[in-house]
Amino acid sequence: MLDLRPIIHKMMVFCQETGVGLPVLGIFNIDDGSILIEFSFSNLLRVGFNIETDQQNSGWYVVSNEILGGITACGYI
């Protein structure tokens, strides 16, 4: 299983150093061994990362509601 502690630690340090506050954070273990990390901004915007066991398949996504224009974007990390 992938150890996310270094990634989460770097994110926390970044937020502390820059004063950026994090939105609601969800971390989910998926049955196939992958991990989903998702930030939710008051149901307006979701930003997520899927960390796969084959790291070449890991990616990111952004989804917003209609108020923010219904944005959808995704890609590989």
N, C-alpha and C positions, 0 to 999 in steps of 0.2 A: 504494500500500500504506500502511496505517495505521502511523504511527510510535509504537511503544509505549514508547520510551525515557523520555518524561516521566512516564508512568504508573508504570513500574517504579521510576524514581528517587523519586517521591513515596512509594511503598510502602516503599522502603528507608530513606528519611529517617524516616518514621513509626516503623518498627521500631527504628531506632537511638535516636530520641528517647524512646520509651516503654519500651524494653528488651524488647519483645515479640519472641520468636524466631519465625522463619518455618518452617513445615513444608517437606517436599519440594515443590519447585516444578517444574511442567512447563509449557512453552510450546510450542504446536503451530501451525504454519501449515497451514491447511486449503485444499484445492484451489480453493474458491470465493472465495478472498481474505480470508476471515475468520480470526480468531486465537482460539485457546482457551488460557486461562490457568487452570491447575488446581493447587490446594494439596491434598496428600494427608497426612492425619494417621494414620500407622501402620495403614493399611487399616481404620481405624475410621470415618473421616469424610473426605469430599471436598467441597471448596468450589471452584467454578469460575466463570469469566466468559467468555462468548463475545462477542468484539468483532467486529461485522459491518461490512461496507463501508457499508451503510445503517444509521447509528448508532441509528435508531429500533427496529431489530430486535435490538440488543445486549441481553444478559441475564445472569443469574446463576443458579446452582443450588447446592443442598446435598443430599448423599446420605450416609446413614450405614448401617452394618451393623446386624444384629439386636441386638447388644450395646447399642447406643445407641438402640434403639427403631425401627430401620428408617425413619428420617426421610427424606422426599423433599420438596423445596420448590424452586420456581423462580419467576422473574419477569423483567420488563424493567428495564433500568437507566434 
